[in-house]
């Protein structure tokens, strides 16, 4: 009986998603000046970045949950 162990390696989408979410978090720190410069587009850009980051991270998930111990 073979058992696959999770080696902890993540796909490129996972790391790219984390980078996009880090950029979205950085945007929150500068939302005041960005809002003055871009208006409502600053909030819309933040929403798009957050959704894209979460989408990339969630695309890394496997199809089936891990087996119970």
C-alpha positions as CSV (number, residue, x, y, z in Angstrom):
1,X,0.0,0.0,0.0
2,X,1.5,3.3,-1.1
3,X,0.9,6.6,0.7
4,X,1.7,9.9,-0.8
5,X,3.1,12.4,1.7
6,X,2.7,16.1,1.3
7,X,6.3,17.3,0.7
8,X,5.3,20.9,1.3
9,X,6.0,22.0,-2.3
10,X,3.6,24.5,-3.7
11,X,2.9,25.4,-7.3
12,X,3.8,28.6,-9.1
13,X,0.2,29.8,-8.9
14,X,0.4,29.6,-5.1
15,X,3.4,31.8,-4.9
16,X,2.2,34.2,-7.6
17,X,-1.1,34.5,-5.7
18,X,0.8,35.4,-2.5
19,X,2.8,38.0,-4.3
20,X,-0.4,39.6,-5.8
21,X,-2.0,39.6,-2.3
22,X,1.1,41.2,-0.8
23,X,0.8,43.9,-3.5
24,X,-2.9,44.4,-2.5
25,X,-1.9,44.6,1.1
26,X,0.7,47.2,0.3
27,X,-1.9,49.2,-1.6
28,X,-4.0,49.4,1.6
29,X,-1.2,51.2,3.3
30,X,-1.2,53.8,0.6
31,X,-4.9,53.9,-0.1
32,X,-5.2,57.6,1.0
33,X,-2.8,59.0,-1.6
34,X,-3.9,56.5,-4.2
35,X,-7.5,57.5,-3.7
36,X,-6.6,61.1,-4.1
37,X,-4.8,60.3,-7.3
38,X,-7.1,57.7,-8.8
39,X,-10.5,58.3,-7.1
40,X,-12.8,55.3,-7.0
41,X,-10.4,53.4,-9.4
42,X,-8.0,52.9,-6.5
43,X,-10.6,50.8,-4.6
44,X,-11.6,48.9,-7.8
45,X,-7.9,48.1,-8.5
46,X,-7.5,46.8,-5.0
47,X,-10.6,44.6,-5.4
48,X,-9.3,43.2,-8.6
49,X,-5.9,42.5,-7.1
50,X,-7.4,40.8,-4.1
51,X,-9.7,38.6,-6.2
52,X,-6.9,37.7,-8.6
53,X,-4.6,36.7,-5.7
54,X,-7.3,34.6,-4.0
55,X,-8.1,33.0,-7.4
56,X,-4.5,32.0,-7.9
57,X,-4.1,30.6,-4.5
58,X,-7.4,28.6,-4.7
59,X,-6.4,27.2,-8.1
60,X,-3.5,25.5,-6.3
61,X,-5.9,23.4,-4.2
62,X,-6.1,19.7,-5.1
63,X,-9.4,18.1,-6.2
64,X,-9.8,15.9,-3.2
65,X,-9.2,16.5,0.5
66,X,-6.4,14.6,2.3
67,X,-7.1,11.3,3.8
68,X,-7.8,11.3,7.6
69,X,-5.0,10.1,9.9
